[in-house]
Amino acid sequence: MFSFIHAADIHLDSPMLRLEGYEGAPVELIRQATRRALDNLVQLAISEKVDFVLISGDLYDGDWKDYNTGLYFVSRMARLAEAGIPVCIIAGNHDAANKMTKSLRLPERIHRFTSRRPDTFVIEQAGVAIHGQSFPSGAVNRDLSLDYPAALKGYFNIGMLHTCATGSSEHATYAPCSIEGLKGKGYDYWALGHIHKRQALCEDPPILFAGNLQGRNIRETGEKGCMLVRVENGRPACEFHPLDVFRWERCTVDATGIETESAVLERIMNGLSAAASSSELPMAVRINMRGACGVHDRIASDPERLENAIRAEAISLLCDRVWIEKVALDTSPLPAEDIDGAGGPVEVLLNLIDEIAAAPDRLIEMGACLGDLWDKLPLEIRNGDGDGAVSPKDGAALARLLQEVRPMLVQRLGIAK
């Protein structure tokens, strides 16, 4: 019997862009989170006395800003080397060979697979043959697994691969491969990286994404960690172990039928309390409010005021355990015919908004006028954050933006319900 850890996508010292722009954000806690998660990985390996550790790509988030990132990793690998635990590493698209300009010598027992060709690393004591290849560049569009060697007879064979596998809408298409192609190699386990969500593509043999070690933004919610694999009589048993130190979560609040702001806050705090009780870790929460409600115009006309009122309530009731990352509104607007005082130019304006929002061709025409401005925006803004991202080429997003503007106009023009 032997055991090993399969981890991936550590993104050590990931910069966590734009955090300073959020009032009250636990910046230092989040910035240190990838290091603390790596500490947890090392401690798990030592306490479980595993025979080896696998890191399937994107150990780093890119080229080091300075040598501190590399020194930190070397110090953690030295602990594993001292405990007699080998580590095998492949580079992914973020830390590919052509992206890294700095390097440090790693301790003994740490094997980094070359990017020139697939290679095999044998751990004789455990009877294991590990096959892998690092990314030579940040964009590898061919199936690397095709050139992986055949399984070694008499060994437990493991393939390490950084890949999008059969594809993912949330990740770039790198080193695509098929499940049948991986199974055809005859390996006993495939340790995959690149997809940050934990998932099993196949159970026999296990073809697994371990997910990333630590969530870094609202697109990476829930528990994050590694797979602890125990092998007995050639049969692997896989167990997930959370290692994250800070968690990202979404809280969906049904605002249907709510008539007052105090009722809105009460319902939101009930949802936040439930989210906080699900884990002892500090967390960032994005609140998604949905449904038709009588208070829509009031909260949508000044979303910043609502967001900070929620933050104040969260601080009072939950102390430092929960940080409100954002409040995303998807509540229903007040129909023009139900607005007192609507008529004349006001009614024409509101009807025009509704008319344009319902006409995809007109929305795209309007969006084309914003193309030059859009191209000048920073990449992180253009990519959005998963909710409410607006592209001038996305008619649905422009329609949603118009419906957000509508209640602001109602409020500022002094029209009351």
N, C-alpha and C positions, 0 to 999 in steps of 0.2 A: 504494500500500500504506500502511496505517496500523495502529496497535495501540492497545489500551486495556486497562485493568485493571478487572475487575468484582469488587468486595468488598461485604460486608454484615455486619451484626450484630457490629460492633466492640465495643459495650457498654463504651465507654471509662470507666475507673475503676470498673468493676463492684465492689461492696463485698466480695464473697467472704465471705459470712456464716459465722460459727461456726468459722473456721479456728483461732482462738486456743484452742479446746477440744481440739485434737489435739496431743498431745505430740510435739515434734520437727518440726512442720509448718514448711516454709520459707515463713513468712507473707509476708515482704517480697517475696520472689521472685515469689510468686503474685499479690500485690496489684499489683505493677508490670508484670505480664505483658501486660495489654492495651495499656499504653503502649509497651512494647518491640515488640509485634507491629505497632502502628501505625508505629513507627519503621522497621520492616522493610518495610512497605508503601510508605512514602515513598521509601526507598532503592531498592527494586525499580523503582518508577516512573521515578526519575531515571536509574538505570543502564541500564534498557531503553529510555529515551527515548520513552516512550509518548506518544501524542497527547492522551489524557485519562484520567481516573479516575472510576469510578462507585461510589457507596456507597449500597446499596439498603436503607436503613432501619436503625433501632436503632444509630445511631452512638453515642448515649449510652444509659446504662442507666436513665435517669430524670432528674428534675430535679437540677441540680448541687447538691452540698452547699455548695460555695463556688465562686468564680470560677476556681480553679486548673485545673479540668478544661477549661473553655472556653479559658483562656489557653494550655494545652498544645496543644489542637487547633489554635488559630490559629497558633501558632508552627510547627507541622508543615505547615499549608496554605501558610504564607508561603514555605517552602522549595520547595513545588511551584510556587507562583506565580512565584518567582524563576527557576525552570527553564522557565517558559513552559508549564506543564501545567495545563489547566483541570480542575476537579473538579465533578461534578454529584452532588447529595445529595437523597434523599427521607427524610422522617421516617417511622418505623414506630410500632408500638404503645407502645414504651418511651419514645420521645422525641417523641410527638405534640404538636401545637401547644398543646393545653390542659394538658399536663403540665409544660411548660418555663416557669418564671417568670423565668429569667435569660437574657441573651443578650449576645453581643459582635459587633461588626462584623467580618465575614470579609474577608480580602484579595481583591483583584481576581482575576478568573478563577474564583472559587468561586461556583457557582450552586446555590441551595437552591430546590427546587420548592415552590410554594405549596400549601397544603392546601385552598384554596377550590375549585379545579377543576383538571383535567388541563392541563398546559402543555407547550410544545415549546421546546427549546433547541437552536439550530443552531450547529454548529462548521463554518464555511464552508471553512476550510483543509483539513479532512479529508473534507468532503462528507458530514457525519453530522447526522442529526436525532434528538434524544433526547427522548422523551416520558415524563412522569412526574407523579405527584401525591403529596404528603405526607399522612399521616394527620391529620385534624383533631382526633381524640380517640383515647383509648387503646383503644377498642373499635369497630372498623369492621366491620360484619357484612354489608355489601353488596359486590357485585362492582364495584370501582372501574374495572376495565379496560373495562367496557361503554362508558364515556364518553370513553375515550382517542381522540384524533383519528386519522383515516385516515393511512396512510403517505404521506410527501411524495415525490412522484416525483423521480427523479434523485438521491436521497440514500440512504445506508445508514441504515435506521431501527432505532432501539433503544428498547425499552420498559423502564422501570424500575418495579418493582412490589413492594411489601411484602405478602406474601400467604401463606396456608396452602395455596394452590392447590386441589388436590382433597381436601385434608384430611390430618391427621397426628395419631396418637394421643399424640404427645409435645408438641404445640404447640396453643395455643388457635386456634379457628376465626376468623381475621381475613381480611377481604377475599377470600372464597372465589371461585375462578374455575375455568374448565375449560380443558383444553389446546386443544380445538377453538376455543374462544372467543379465546384468545390468538393462535392461528395465523390466525384469521380477520381479524385486524387487518392482516396483510400485512407485519409487521415482519421484519427480518432477524436480530434477536437480542432475547431477553428476559432482562434482568438481574434475577433475583428475590432477595428477602431474606425473612427470618423463620424459615425452617427451618434449623437449625444444622448439619444434616448435608448435605454436598456431594452433589448428585444432578442428573441430567439427566432432565427430563420429556419432552424431545423433542430429536432431533438435527437435524432439518431443518424449520424453522429451529431453532437452538439455543435451548432454553428451560431455563435453568439456575439452580439454587441454588448459590451459591459456598460456602455454609456460613459459620460464623463464623470470625473471624480468629484467635481464641485460645480453646482450651477452658478452661472455668471450673469444672467439676466432673466427677464420675465419669460423668455422663450424656453428656458431650461428649468421647468418647475418640478417639484417633488423630490423624493429621495435620490441622492446620487452616491455612487460608490463603486465597488468592484465585485467580481465573482470569485468566490473561494471554491475551488474544485478539488474534490477528494476522489482518488482513483483506486479502486480495489478490484482485483482480478480483471483488469483491463476495462472496467466499466466506470465512467466518470459520473459523479453526483455533484451538481452545481448548486451553490447557495449564494444569494446576494447579500452583501454586507454594506450598509450605508456608512460613508466616511465623511460626508459633508459637514461643515460647521456653521453654515448659514444657508437658509432655504428660501426659495422663491415660490410663491403660491398665488393662485387666483381665487377671488371670492366673488361669486355671482349672486347678486341681490335682486330679487323680484320686487319691483316697485309698483306693481299693479294695484291700483285703487288707493294709493297713498295720497292724502290731501294736504299734509303739513310737513314742514321741514323737520320738525322734532320727530315725527313718525319716521321720516327718512333716516335720520341719525340712529334712532332706536333699532330699526331693522338692520342697518349696516353694522352696528356694534354687535348685534346678536350673531351675525355672520362672521365677524372678525374674532369674536370670542371662541366660536366653534373651530375656526382655523387655527387659532393659537393653541387650543387644547389638543390638537392632533400631533403636536411635536413640542419637545422641550427646547428645540433650537430657536435662536432668534431668526426672524424671517422678514422678508419684504413681500408685501401683498398688493396686488393690483385688484381694485374693486371694479367690477363690471355691473352697472345698474341697467336693468331691462324692464320693459313693460309700460303700459299706458297709465299715466297718473295725473292727477289734478295739479300737482306742484311742478310739472315739467318745465313750464316757461320760467318759473322763478329760479330753479337750480341751473337750467341750461343757459340762462342769460348771464350768469356770473359763476361759472364752474370753479374758478380759483377760490372764491369764498367758500363754496361747499367743500372743496378738497381740504382746505386748511381747517375748517370746522371739524371735519372727520379726523384729521391728524391730532387736533387738540383733544378730542374725545379719546382717541386711541392712547395718547400719552397718559391721560388721567386714569384710564381703566387698566391698561396693559403695560404701563411703564415703558421700558426699553425693549420689550420682547418683539414688538411689531412695528415696522416702519411702513407707512403708506406710500408705495412707489408711485401710484397714479390712480385717478378715478376716471374710468371710461364710461361715458353716458350713452346709452342706447335706448332711452325712453322715448315715448311718442310725443310729437309736437301737438300743440293746440290747433285744431282746424280753424281756418280763417273765419268761417261762418259763425263760430262760437265766441268771437271777440267783440266785446262792446266797443263802439266807437270806430270799428272798421268800416271803411267806405271811402269813396273817392280815391285819391292817390294811394292811400295806405292799402286799400283792398286790391288795387291794381298791382302794387308792388308785391304783396304776399301771394297773389294768384300767379304772378310772373315767376316767382321762386318755385312754386309747386309745378308750374307748367314746364320750366326748364329741367327740374329734377326728374321729371317723368319722360324726358326726351333724350335718349342716349346720343343721338347725332348732334344735338345742340351742345350737350355737355362736352363731347370730344372737340367740337369747334372752339368752345371756350378754353379748353385745356391747351389747345395748340398755341394760344396766345401767351401761355405761361412757360413755354418750352425754354426760352433763353434764361429766364430767372431760375427755373428748376435745375438747369445744368450747372449753375453757380453755387448751389447749395452743397454743404458738406455731405460726404457719402453716407455717414451714419444717419443723417436726417432723411435722405432719399430712400434708404433701405427700410426706414420705419422701425417700429418695435413690436410688430405683430398685431397691434390694435390701432385703428384709426390712421394708418399711414395713407397719405394722399399723393397720388401720382397724376399728372395732367393727362396721362393716357388711360387712366382707370375711371371709366364713367360712373361705376358704382360708388367709388370713393368720393368723386366730386359731388354726386347726388347726396351722399351722407353729409358732406361738408356744408352744402346749402341748407340742409335741414337743421344743422347746428347753428347756422347764422340766423335763421328765421326767428327763433325766440329772443335772440339778442336784439334784433330790430324791434320786435314787439315791445320789449322792455324799455329800450332807449327812446322810442317814439311816444312813450307814456301811455300806452294802450293797456287798459286793465280788463281782466276777465269779468 
